[in-house]
Amino acid sequence: MKTRMPFGGFFLKLLDEQNGTCEYEEYQRKCEEEPLTEEEQKEQAEQAKAVNKELERLNAESEQNKPEVVPKQQLELIPAETMRWSYASELIGNEFRHWGNGRVILDMGTGCGKSEFIIRKMAGWAVEQMLHGDNSNRILYLCSLTILKEELRSRRKEEALAAFGSEMVNEWDLYKDVLTIETYQHMEKLCRGDEKDQKELAELLAHHRIIVTDECHYWSEFSSFNINTHYSLEAILVAEKDHTVVYMSATGQDTWKLIEEQGGPTSPEQHIYRLPQSYEHVKAAYFYARYNLVAILKNLPAGEKAIVFVEMGDDLVEMEKIFGDAAEYYCSPYNERYQKKYSDLSCCVKDGRQLKDILFTTKAMGVGIGIKDRTVKHIFIDQWHPLEIAQSLGRKRTLNADDTCTVYFRDYGLDWYWGTNSGLKKFRNMLLTKYQPAQAYIAGEEEFDKYLHSDTPEVIQKRIDKSKILEHNVVTGYHLNPLGVRQVKNDLEMLYDIMGMKSYPEAFMKYAMFDLHQPIKAYRFKDLEEWLYAHLNQPMNPEEMTAEIIKFGYIERYYDRMPGQVKLNDWLQGYEVKIVSDRDRRRGENYQTMYWKLIEMRQNL
């Protein structure tokens, strides 16, 4: 049997055009020397027919009428419930074919099909152009995590197989050729590397006309613990001059400001597309106390799964001691302390489905990973940072109108964080640990020298190592990440403001990056609620009332101390009751004895 290229050497011809070679002519010469049999000619005709059919399909799809696009200045005026389009592909239509060099912003909620638009529509068009001999529309797709890179590459392969079948894809994967998927960290490694790396970076950028920066809030969120994020942002902003650069995020408010600060304003003629996040699947929302998390989880209805977003790897260890093999636990593969134990996502999620009833995860799953599981009915968000909260809230991707869930947000106002190293004060101290070495470095040589001599060299080096926004190398010296400094400074200012507000739920709503279009109520335990309302307006001894309320097990004690009236009222305001104190005015042995009484808060208005 003669060796023949599939589709009559069609792809070999394209490769010649791409690489400046003459292999197609050599192939044609060999074919003339060894003519095809009648059966082989028939087979080749069928292959050619398949190519033409696919070309016709691609052309037909590309010529479909795109939907009318609302002028950019009107987009923000349209409520989510009346928006005509739900997905990026519908809103953008075929406009992407005419995007020139410069900035494109896709400010769209999770589940709006941003990555689907790139992989299916844009890459499909680039493949179509390549089949017509135009190789100038290759796409470089950047994402923030290795696990996302692998998922996106898998989706790219699925699209190629659906379009061309396994035989053709195995010979030449056109989608892989036009769509390169890498991480920001890979680009940063090249930016920071030697001459060879610099050359590879230049070739990577020159090979692609379009650059997509997915989950681009990466430059805000990751900068507080990745010293190199500024390298990729600087390279991308420079690339705007001769590339189409697509910035995509569901929580990009801070990033849109950042790229304008670093790369100049987004001009009116540049393309901005917005689709609001839909939260119609959230049927109820509650604030809960961290102390009550385990009790709530253990009382969820059978058959209803929960995903719990925690702050740190230490929280995974704590929850594993309680739930053991009944739950799964996940953190980032880059987590220095817990990566070996908890970084296997395949043990937690498969094909978008959560494998166990409860999944505890850090924010590593809050970046781009979607849960498509109608049995996930409860989402607990134990985090404080507004961006992380919004990302975690968007992880559930609803399958239909009946796929609903309940969301629970931690109320840090119910923590004993004042005077302790827990709750919000813990995160304040962590941010200060990051910020102080960098702050001293920025202050100038004299101030930094004072800082370097404020303790032993070993202690100072340990503090700098913990900073993550300032690093020291004995060869190259000090390296500061200006994006990290910006982010940590902003986070500190926000956290101080949150801690200074009287009501944590009010502070939460002040900085929330979403609108659920419903009130977030305090979570109530039925048995405690029934007892409270059964004892309204009944004078009770303070110690007796405290003991009765505490025995339900829902109110945290600080070590062995019983909470006082002020702290109890902090907890009970969610039940819309309040403890007031008074004295017995009746003459007798209890005259002037102080007592407590429960009243409904609306009585006190």
Secondary structure, 3 states (H helix, E strand, C coil): CCCCCHHHHHHHHHHHHHHCCCHHHHHHHHHHHCCCCHHHHHHHHHHHHHHHHHHHHHHHHHCCCCCCCCCHHHHCCCCHHHCCCCCHHHHHCCHHHHCCCEEEEEEECCCCCHHHHHHHHHHHHHHHHHHCCCCCCCEEEEECCHHHHHHHHHHHHHHHHHHHHHHHHHHCCHHHHHEEEEEHHHHHHHHHCCHHHHHHHHHHHHHCCEEEECCCCHHHHHHHCCCCHHHHHHHHHHHCCCCEEEEEECCCHHHHHHHHHHHCCCCCCCEEEEECCCCCCEEEEEEECHHHHHHHHHCCCCCCEEEEECCCHHHHHHHHHHHHHHEEEECCCCCCCCHHHHCCHHHCEECCEECCCEEEECHHHHCCCCECCCCEEEEEECCCCHHHHHHHHCCECCCCCCCCEEEEEECHHHCCCCCCCCHHHHHHHHHHHHHHHHHHHHCCHHHHHHHHCCCCHHHHHHHHHHHCCEEEECCCEEEECHHHHHHHHHHHHHHHHHHHCCCHHHHHHHHCCCCCCCCCEECCCHHHHHHHHHCECCCECHHHHHHHHHCCCCCCCECCECCCHHHHHHHHHHHCEEEEEEECCCCCCCCCCEEEEEEEHHHHC
